Amino acid sequence: MKKLSLLFSTALLLAACGPKDGTYDLRVLSTNDVHGSWFDEDYVTGAPRTSLFAVKHSVDSIRAAAGAENVLLIDAGDCLQGNNAAYYFNYVDTQTPHLYPRLAAYMGYDAVTVGNHDIEAGHPVYDRVARDLRRHGIPFLAGNAVRTDNGKPYFPAYKVFRKNGLKVLVLGYTNANMKAWLNESLWSGMDFLSLIPLVQQDVDRLSLKYKPQVVVVSVHSGTGNGDGTILESQGLDLYNSLRGVDFLICSHDHRPVTYSNGSFALINSGNAARNLGSGEIRLEIKDGRVVSKEVSASIIPVHARQVDPTMKARFQPDFDKVKAFTLQEVGELTTDLRTADAFAGPCDYINFIQTVCLQDTPAQISFAAPLTQNQTIKAGKLIYNDMFSLYRFENQLFIVRMTGREVKDFLEFSYNRWIRTISSPDQHLLRIVPRADARYDNETWSFEEASYNFDAAAGINYTVDVTRPFGERIAIASMADGSPFSPEAEYNVAMTSYRASGGGDTMRLGAGIDTGRIEERVVEKYPEIRELMYDYIRAHGTVGPETFSRPEILGTWRFIPEDLASPAIQSDLKLLFGLPSHR
């Protein structure tokens, strides 16, 4: 009798814990790819910028209207890289509690997902951030990042929330393609699983265990095209296949978009705190069960000037630290560096990177690509802020052993992403296309592929014949000093850790090198390239073409025949940027 009474009491307790009958409205708000856009003004000019301060203003407006108990706030990853503030609190001030967890706690984030650039920051950074977030009650989610020693998730995989009586299950996953971009030292002790079929398996298992009324999946994965072929962008693959999920938050590709069929919605808010993703769900509960659901999604623009003033004042001391760091003088530059010039041939911007990568290393050849398409670093005094313009990413420098034939094949693959074969100067030499959103009367153009994969080489003398097909364009005449270049010889080649680890697939698909075994070819590893550039400028004081554009060290390359290539490329650069190259 006592046993029956206990069972009856337990049943009553469970019923009491469930939602009461009625209609419920829940808002799921999301950010992603914030990339360090934490503060609301430029560190140098003071100009307004989209920021988490402005996101907080928007979120609080929604909380005030809907009721804070009816709002869930989630970030889908890449929060720890991309801006001076992130760099400062990742690597410079490591004693003060990391700023991002403090910001996330102040804003009332319920959960944060791990992004690939968060892993790129390295174990000391993301392990520290995960601990700090946990102290604030915020999980740093990545259910597909599993430990190699026991197969269990390295980060939390999910969390169950109570929102106005509703039980909400939130699952988070990082990018499945991590190992193709990042060296193992950054993710040691982990493996990364595809989101399919893992997410569905987890949803089924955890829904059975917790019986939630709402299920949210947050993935640091691009929206993709839904055909199952892009491991780094599995958003639409999930949207087309998942069952038992109400909201899917995507990220990674910086493309704001929503999809909704009335019962399931995909949300990708874009990047840099420019937008807030918003999902709305209305549920009807009857006899303790969900009898109907209505789901919708939208993108809400964030206004840079509309910020939370209390939050701004609270974090002003942190802003002042970053600003002081940003404004410190580094040295002097004697000439403008224009990234757009890199698409037409050798230029001072790429030469600077190549020189830094070749100096004081065993490298004989160097690969480098433009990291922005149309940016100018002006001649004059350089401050630390300029270092982020010169080099955006936290890539290390690797020296990798390659044969001459692999070098040539690497370059063939790289240039094929960049140029077409042409027979007339009236044709497009650069692989550019009209943007999908361009108006017919004001057409704008963009590259077909990401220009940070357009590597050129230094340390050798070579030509690129624009009349020849892929595989026959590159002719390497000699090393920079005039000594012979041999396809059979082995060379030490400088490149980014991103490229060596498989980023852009140039090593694998171009050079035919198994990047899963790249450590067997790595000769040396150096600090981040931005740090090496900083050291170079500090050591020289004043830098310019006379120090970093020396052909006896870098060699040279050019498009041939010049009477065909030059007018074609100048025409394309005008379409892309409105101005011809300054080469």
Secondary structure, 3 states (H helix, E strand, C coil): CHHHHHHHHHHHHHHHHCCCCEEEEEEEEEECCCCCCCCCECCCCCCECCCHHHHHHHHHHHHHHHCHHHEEEEECCCCCCCCHHHHHHHHHCCCCCCHHHHHHHHHCCCEEECCHHHHHCCHHHHHHHHHHHHHCCCCEECCCEEECCCCCECCCCEEEEEECCEEEEEEEECCCCHHHCCCHHHCCCEEECCHHHHHHHHHHHHHHHHCCCEEEEEECCCCCCCCCCCCCCCHHHHHHHCCCCCEEECCCCCCCEEEECCCCEEEECCCCCCEEEEEEEEEEEECCEEEEEEEEEEEEECCCCCCCHHHHHHCHHHHHHHHHHHCCEEEEECCCEEHHHHHCCCCHHHHHHHHHHHCCCCCCEEEECCCCCCCEECCEEEEHHHHHHHCCCCCEEEEEEEEHHHHHHHHHHHHHCCECCCCCCCCCCECEEECCCCECCECCEEECCCHHHCCEEECEEEEEECCCCCCCCEEEEEECCCCCCCCCCEEEEEEEHHHHCCHHHHHHHHCCCCHHHHHHCEEEEEEEHHHHHHHHHHHHCEECHHHHCCHHHHEEEEEECHHHHHHHHHHHHHHHHCCCCCC
